[in-house]
Amino acid sequence: MLPKNRPPTHPGEILLEEFLLPLGISQEQLAKHLGGSWTQPKISAIINQKRSITEAIALDFADVFGTTPQFWLNLQVNYDLWYALQEHKKIRRFPRQEAA
């Protein structure tokens, strides 16, 4: 359910405030642990809301933090949907057609 009076929390803020800080993990440490294409700037871009959570990122975070990929993707979808709703212009419903 989306909040009505404020935007949902970005997954990058959740990453920082609920995982990295409490666990005492730096962005550099997380990037090294994740390996592959992960870098500190990539982690920073997520935390600073400049990069979205993709399916691949959600899978990696789920593995590392013992969550589900759905947790991360739902955070991102709720965030994106809230902002889309702020700009959405309501369209009237399509009229029902009578059965022939």
Secondary structure, DSSP 4 states (H G I P E B T S, - for coil): ---SSSPPPPHHHHIIIIIIHHHT--HHHHHHHH-TT--HHHHHHHHTTSS---HHHHHHHHHHHT--HHHHHHHHHHHHHHHHHHHPPP-PPPPPPPP-
